[in-house]
Amino acid sequence: MGNVFRFSAAHDSIHTLLQRNRSWAQRISALQPSLFPSLANSQSPHILWLGCSDSRVPETSVLDLLPGEVFVHRNIANVLPANDLSSLSVLQYAVEVLEVKHIIVCGHYGCGGVLAAMGNTKLGLIDNWLKHIRDVRARHRQELEMIKDPAQRVKRLVELNVVAQVHSVKRNSNVLEAMKKRGLQVHGFVYDVGTGHVNLMDIPKDPDAEVYEV
């Protein structure tokens, strides 16, 4: 793993990162000499990771995997809207071209996007994005209001948002077809930034699933 390093813009130049990159590449090459040459012309990951942009949730580190093993899309609060061309393009490529075997939607406790969506403060441009999480909040308003501890309420919205985004993924026609034809699996994870542990969520059945069958 190398030494623990925290980059400080005040004291470290960009050349520090380049030097660390060379050291990292040398360590990986020493352990697996064929890895980088094998990745030069192709990739064949089995996992699509749909996660949050938060710097504390680096997917390959969290899963203890190497370059080339995870195809990734990240955005604020791991949201998969039905009209977002970026996430839809990633999803289509992963399912149709790479033929990944697993799709993981990963949220995390301490998510700033979810915390912002729990409030009612006007934030500007990002409010358009947070609306997707506020929609989840609205659908589960009664359950959330019964949770008296504000911190636990935000944690629960993190979990509910993962459920909602898993359902969103499984409503996609490409995903539905791959699930039926080749056994593609979709999972919901929640990452605890305070422990480094990922927990597999029990995703309830989508009550509207039949509407999206094509």
KAURBEL-V164932 format. One record per backbone hydrogen bond with DSSP energy under -1.0 kcal/mol. CO is the residue of the C=O (numbers start at 1). NH is the residue of the N-H. E is the energy in kcal/mol with one decimal. If there is no record, write none. Layout:
co->[CO	CO]
nh->[NH	NH]
e->[E	E]
This chain:
co->[8	8	13	14	15	16	17	18	19	20	21	22	23	24	25	26	27	28	32	34	35	46	46	47	48	49	50	51	54	58	59	60	66	71	73	75	75	81	84	85	86	87	88	89	90	91	92	93	93	94	101	102	103	104	105	107	111	112	113	114	124	125	126	127	129	130	131	132	133	134	135	136	138	140	141	144	149	150	151	152	153	154	155	156	157	158	159	160	161	162	163	164	165	166	169	172	173	174	175	176	177	178	178	185	187	188	189	190	191	192	192	197	199	206	208	209]
nh->[11	12	16	18	19	20	21	22	23	24	25	26	27	28	29	30	31	32	35	38	39	101	102	71	104	73	106	75	57	62	63	65	69	49	51	53	78	84	88	89	90	91	92	93	94	95	96	97	98	100	185	48	187	50	189	191	115	116	117	118	127	128	130	131	132	134	135	136	137	138	139	140	141	144	145	147	153	154	155	156	157	158	159	160	161	162	163	164	165	166	167	168	169	170	172	176	177	178	179	180	181	182	184	103	105	201	107	199	109	195	196	192	190	209	211	212]
e->[-1.3	-3.0	-1.5	-1.6	-2.4	-2.2	-2.3	-1.9	-2.0	-2.6	-2.8	-2.1	-2.2	-2.6	-2.4	-2.0	-1.6	-3.1	-1.8	-2.0	-1.4	-1.7	-2.2	-3.0	-3.2	-2.7	-2.4	-1.9	-1.7	-2.8	-2.3	-2.7	-1.7	-3.3	-2.2	-1.3	-1.6	-1.2	-2.3	-2.1	-2.0	-2.5	-2.5	-2.4	-2.6	-2.3	-3.1	-1.5	-2.4	-2.1	-2.1	-2.5	-3.2	-3.4	-3.1	-2.7	-2.2	-2.4	-2.1	-1.4	-1.9	-1.7	-2.8	-1.2	-1.4	-2.7	-2.2	-1.0	-2.5	-2.7	-2.1	-1.4	-1.2	-2.4	-2.5	-1.3	-2.1	-2.0	-2.0	-2.2	-1.8	-2.1	-1.9	-2.8	-2.5	-1.7	-2.2	-2.4	-2.3	-2.4	-2.3	-2.0	-2.3	-2.4	-1.6	-2.7	-2.2	-2.0	-2.5	-1.8	-2.8	-2.3	-1.5	-2.6	-2.7	-3.3	-2.4	-2.6	-2.1	-1.3	-2.8	-2.8	-2.1	-1.8	-1.4	-1.4]
